[in-house]
Structures are given as C-alpha cells and as structure tokens.
C-alpha cells in the first residue's frame, strides 16, 4: 500500500503529512524524530495500514512543511502541540494512538497531558515512546546541539546517504532500499547545488533558547493512558535510571506504563523489522 501525500494549515503554517489506510479505521499518529521527516515512518505505516488510518506529519521546519517565521518562539514543544491540535481538528480525528520517535514522543507526551492544549486531553488513547523519556541525558543533548544547527552539505546524494548510514547506525538494520528512502525523503538542494538534510538549521534554537524544553516530567505525571517506552539497548539519550523512574510515577505508578529494551539498537529503533512491528502491534492491541 502507498501513502497519500497531503497538506493542512495548522497554527498558520502549511504542514505536510502522509496518510495511509482507510479513513474510517482507528487512527495512529506516527511522529518522527528531531532532524528527520514523516517518511521515516513509512515501513511501520505500511505494516499498520491494513488495520489503521496512519497519519505521519512533517514537523514544522522539516521535510515539506513550512519553516518557522519566528524560530526562537516556534521551534519548541508547546508550539508543536498547537500544530498537532489543529491537525487533529482539521482531519476530524476524535481519538488516536500515538507512536513517536524521539522528539515525536515528546510531542505526544505534551499533547496527551493536555497541559499545553487542553482540547487534546482524552483524545490520545495510548502513547508509544520510541527511545524518548521525560528526561534526556545531558551528554546526548549536548551532542545534538553541536550538530543540529550545522547540517553538513555534500556534492552528491550518494555522499549524503553515506553520511546518513554512518550517523544513523544506531537505528539498527535497514535494507539498502530503506537507506535510499531515508536519504531521498530527507534531502534538499542548496543554492550552490550541494545537498543537505531537509530541515531548518534554526530548529536548534529549541535547545539554545529553551534549555529545559525536553524536561517534561510534569506532562508525564499527568498521563492516565497506557504508555510503552521502547528503549534502544545502546541508547545514550534515554538512560536506564530514567526508565526505572518512569515505572514509579505518572502512568507507571498507575500500572499503565511498560519499558521494553530493543536489542541491536541505540537511538532510536527504526521500527522497520518484524520484531519491532510485533512490539507495536501488541501494544496497540492491548490499548484498544
């Protein structure tokens, strides 16, 4: 099954998303990571599309979505939640499961809590955090700040793919076709003809101007829905002491949270192989 490419106006911006499956099926929102695009969710969406309507947005400043006019104010979780709330309303989504990789998991957490957008409270049925947690490791955040604002440029797409294969090794196994898709769906050409990752470098201002934006225990503590954290076994972003704390507070204290370590991955599992699909399938079935 192939996706349909669509656009919506959310919080005053054109937001691109791909949509899979039948319009009347239960909804899964699949939201990508920090410097990526919604097309990263293609393998998982294709797997789910026979049973779910899967919506995969490009975050503001990524992929085919518009870039922020006020980067300092708009590249932050509260504004992403506003975009998500508008997307729910425009697409007629009353309830949805949420699968979020890294940043996409944080956006799902703040949306599900309702603290930023009260109209979303109760509309997210379950939350799968793919190598994301309410607190992220300081060393990994420093690494992200160091590279995110200065994406490299290359003469050829093949050189960019080689770069992606190196920096995204922690994703685990990807087929050659999946590496090609990852590259071609997140490449933009610069005025000088070179190619670079398809995101606005100014999105790093989330880290420079909102230093605690990803410290979201208050949002996590407000959750009363099923939560599954998939921690990459070798992740440097989500530490084991944090996932242990997740099981003792918020949904964890209510018996609603689970943590599963995914072998052979760091940050973040690519959600593209049968073992990953089985974890997602089982969680969605239990949460439905």
C-alpha positions as CSV (number, residue, x, y, z in Angstrom):
1,X,0.0,0.0,0.0
2,X,1.2,3.5,-0.9
3,X,0.6,6.7,1.1
4,X,-1.3,9.7,0.0
5,X,0.6,13.0,0.4
6,X,-1.5,15.8,1.8
7,X,-1.2,19.3,3.3
8,X,-3.1,21.1,6.1
9,X,-2.8,24.6,7.5
10,X,-2.0,24.4,11.2
11,X,-1.2,27.3,13.5
12,X,-0.8,29.4,10.4
13,X,1.6,27.1,8.6
14,X,1.4,24.7,5.8
15,X,2.1,21.3,7.3
16,X,2.8,18.3,5.1
17,X,1.7,14.8,6.1
18,X,1.3,11.4,4.5
19,X,-1.7,9.3,5.2
20,X,-2.2,5.5,5.0
21,X,-5.1,3.2,5.3
22,X,-8.9,3.6,5.4
23,X,-10.5,6.9,6.5
24,X,-12.8,5.1,8.9
25,X,-10.2,2.9,10.6
26,X,-8.8,3.6,14.1
27,X,-6.2,6.3,13.9
28,X,-2.5,6.1,14.7
29,X,-0.4,9.3,14.7
30,X,3.2,8.4,13.8
31,X,5.5,11.3,14.5
32,X,9.2,11.4,13.6
33,X,12.4,12.5,15.4
34,X,14.2,15.8,15.7
35,X,16.1,16.1,12.4
36,X,14.0,13.7,10.4
37,X,10.8,13.6,8.4
38,X,7.5,11.8,8.5
39,X,8.7,9.4,5.7
40,X,10.8,7.7,8.4
41,X,7.5,6.1,9.4
42,X,6.8,4.5,6.0
43,X,7.8,1.0,7.0
44,X,5.7,1.0,10.2
45,X,2.8,2.8,8.5
46,X,2.8,0.3,5.6
47,X,2.6,-2.5,8.2
48,X,-0.3,-1.0,10.1
49,X,-2.3,0.4,7.1
50,X,-4.5,-2.7,6.7
51,X,-5.9,-2.1,10.2
52,X,-5.4,1.6,11.0
53,X,-5.5,5.0,9.4
54,X,-1.9,6.2,9.9
55,X,-1.0,9.9,9.8
56,X,2.7,10.8,9.5
57,X,3.3,14.6,9.7
58,X,6.5,16.5,8.9
59,X,7.1,18.8,11.9
60,X,7.4,22.5,11.3
61,X,10.8,23.2,9.7
62,X,11.2,19.6,8.5
63,X,10.6,17.9,5.2
64,X,7.9,19.5,3.1
65,X,6.3,21.5,5.9
66,X,6.9,25.3,6.1
67,X,9.8,26.7,8.2
68,X,9.1,28.8,11.2
69,X,8.9,32.6,10.8
70,X,9.8,33.1,14.5
71,X,12.3,30.3,15.2
72,X,13.0,31.2,18.8
73,X,9.3,31.1,19.7
74,X,8.0,28.4,17.5
75,X,10.6,25.6,17.5
76,X,9.5,24.3,20.8
77,X,7.2,21.6,22.2
78,X,4.4,24.0,23.1
79,X,4.1,25.2,19.6
80,X,4.4,21.7,18.1
81,X,1.4,20.8,20.4
82,X,-0.6,23.6,18.9
83,X,0.1,22.3,15.4
84,X,-0.9,18.8,16.5
85,X,-4.2,20.1,18.0
86,X,-5.0,21.9,14.7
87,X,-4.1,18.8,12.8
88,X,-6.5,16.6,14.9
89,X,-9.3,19.1,14.3
90,X,-8.7,19.6,10.6
91,X,-8.5,15.8,9.9
92,X,-11.6,15.1,12.1
93,X,-9.6,12.9,14.4
94,X,-11.5,12.4,17.7
95,X,-9.2,9.8,19.2
96,X,-5.9,8.4,18.2
97,X,-3.0,6.2,19.3
98,X,0.4,8.0,19.2
99,X,3.7,6.4,18.1
100,X,6.5,9.0,18.5
101,X,10.3,8.6,17.8
102,X,12.5,10.8,20.0
103,X,11.1,14.3,19.6
104,X,7.9,12.8,18.2
105,X,7.5,11.0,21.6
106,X,8.0,14.2,23.5
107,X,5.4,16.0,21.3
108,X,3.0,13.1,22.0
109,X,3.6,13.4,25.8
110,X,2.8,17.1,25.9
111,X,-0.2,16.6,23.7
112,X,-1.6,13.7,25.8
113,X,-1.1,15.6,29.0
114,X,-3.4,18.4,27.9
115,X,-1.3,20.9,29.8
116,X,-0.4,22.9,26.6
117,X,-3.6,22.1,24.6
118,X,-6.5,21.2,26.9
119,X,-8.6,20.2,24.0
120,X,-6.4,17.2,23.3
121,X,-6.8,15.8,26.8
122,X,-8.6,12.4,26.4
123,X,-8.1,12.3,22.7
124,X,-4.8,10.3,22.7
125,X,-5.7,6.8,23.7
126,X,-2.2,5.4,24.1
127,X,1.4,6.6,23.8
128,X,4.4,4.7,22.4
129,X,7.7,6.5,23.2
130,X,10.3,5.2,20.8
131,X,13.6,6.0,22.7
132,X,12.1,9.0,24.4
133,X,11.5,9.8,28.0
134,X,10.5,12.8,30.2
135,X,14.2,13.4,30.9
136,X,17.0,13.1,28.4
137,X,20.7,12.6,29.1
138,X,22.7,15.8,29.2
139,X,25.6,14.5,27.3
140,X,23.4,13.4,24.4
141,X,21.6,16.7,24.4
142,X,25.0,18.5,24.1
143,X,25.9,16.2,21.1
144,X,22.6,17.1,19.5
145,X,23.2,20.9,20.0
146,X,26.6,20.5,18.4
147,X,25.4,19.0,15.1
148,X,21.8,20.0,14.6
149,X,22.4,23.7,13.9
150,X,25.2,22.9,11.4
151,X,24.0,20.2,9.0
152,X,26.7,19.1,6.5
153,X,26.5,19.6,2.8
154,X,27.7,17.3,0.1
155,X,28.1,17.4,-3.7
156,X,26.1,14.2,-4.3
157,X,23.1,12.4,-2.8
158,X,25.2,9.3,-2.6
159,X,27.6,11.1,-0.3
160,X,24.7,12.3,1.8
161,X,23.5,8.7,2.0
162,X,26.9,7.5,3.2
163,X,26.8,10.2,5.9
164,X,23.3,9.1,7.0
165,X,24.4,5.5,7.1
166,X,27.2,6.5,9.5
167,X,25.3,8.8,11.8
168,X,22.2,6.7,12.0
169,X,23.9,3.4,12.6
170,X,22.2,3.3,16.0
171,X,18.8,2.8,14.2
172,X,19.8,-0.8,13.7
173,X,19.3,-2.8,10.5
174,X,17.9,-1.1,7.4
175,X,17.8,-2.6,3.9
176,X,19.5,-0.8,1.1
177,X,16.1,0.3,-0.2
178,X,15.2,1.7,3.2
179,X,18.5,3.7,3.4
180,X,17.7,5.1,-0.1
181,X,14.2,6.1,1.0
182,X,15.6,7.7,4.2
183,X,18.0,9.7,2.2
184,X,15.8,10.7,-0.7
185,X,12.9,11.7,1.6
186,X,15.2,14.0,3.7
187,X,17.4,15.7,1.2
188,X,17.2,19.3,0.0
189,X,19.4,21.1,-2.5
190,X,21.2,24.3,-1.6
191,X,21.5,27.3,-3.8
192,X,25.1,26.3,-4.7
193,X,23.8,22.9,-5.9
194,X,25.0,20.8,-3.0
195,X,22.6,18.6,-0.9
196,X,22.0,18.7,2.8
197,X,19.5,17.2,5.3
198,X,15.9,18.5,4.8
199,X,15.4,20.6,7.9
200,X,15.7,24.2,9.0
201,X,19.0,24.6,11.0
202,X,17.3,27.2,13.1
203,X,15.3,24.4,14.8
204,X,18.3,24.0,17.1
205,X,17.0,27.2,18.9
206,X,14.8,24.9,20.8
207,X,17.9,23.8,22.7
208,X,19.6,27.2,22.9
209,X,16.6,29.3,24.0
210,X,14.5,26.6,25.8
211,X,17.1,24.6,27.6
212,X,14.7,22.5,29.6
213,X,12.1,22.0,26.9
214,X,12.6,18.3,27.0
215,X,12.4,18.1,30.8
216,X,8.7,17.2,30.8
217,X,8.0,15.1,34.0
218,X,5.0,17.3,34.8
219,X,3.4,16.3,31.5
220,X,4.3,12.6,32.0
221,X,3.0,12.7,35.6
222,X,-0.4,13.9,34.2
223,X,-0.8,10.9,31.9
224,X,-3.5,8.4,32.7
225,X,-3.2,6.3,29.5
226,X,-1.2,3.2,28.5
227,X,2.4,4.1,27.8
228,X,5.1,1.9,26.3
229,X,8.7,3.1,26.2
230,X,10.9,1.3,23.7
231,X,14.5,2.0,24.8
232,X,17.3,1.2,22.4
233,X,19.5,-1.1,24.3
234,X,22.6,1.1,23.5
235,X,20.8,4.5,23.7
236,X,22.8,7.4,25.0
237,X,19.7,9.6,25.2
238,X,17.4,7.6,27.3
239,X,19.2,6.2,30.4
240,X,18.1,3.2,32.4
241,X,17.7,5.2,35.7
242,X,15.2,7.4,33.8
243,X,13.1,4.5,32.5
244,X,13.2,3.0,36.0
245,X,11.7,6.3,37.3
246,X,9.0,6.2,34.6
247,X,7.7,3.0,36.2
248,X,7.3,4.6,39.6
249,X,5.5,7.8,38.7
250,X,2.7,9.1,36.5
251,X,1.2,6.3,34.4
252,X,3.9,4.0,35.9
253,X,2.5,4.5,39.4
254,X,-0.9,3.7,38.0
255,X,0.2,0.4,36.4
256,X,-0.2,1.8,32.9
257,X,3.5,2.1,31.8
258,X,5.9,-0.5,30.5
259,X,9.5,-0.3,29.3
260,X,11.0,-2.7,26.8
261,X,14.6,-2.7,25.7
262,X,15.2,-3.2,22.0
263,X,18.4,-5.2,21.2
264,X,20.7,-4.2,18.4
265,X,19.7,-0.5,18.5
266,X,20.7,2.7,20.1
267,X,18.9,6.0,19.4
268,X,16.5,5.2,18.0
269,X,15.0,1.8,16.8
270,X,13.9,2.3,13.2
271,X,10.6,0.4,13.7
272,X,11.1,-1.4,10.4
273,X,11.6,-5.1,11.2
274,X,9.2,-7.8,12.3
275,X,10.5,-7.7,15.9
276,X,9.7,-4.0,16.1
277,X,6.3,-4.5,14.5
278,X,5.4,-7.1,17.0
279,X,6.1,-4.8,19.9
280,X,3.9,-2.0,18.3
281,X,1.1,-4.5,17.3
282,X,1.0,-5.9,20.8
283,X,0.8,-2.5,22.5
284,X,-1.9,-1.1,20.2
285,X,-4.0,-4.3,20.6
286,X,-3.8,-4.0,24.4
287,X,-4.5,-0.3,24.4
288,X,-7.5,-0.5,22.0
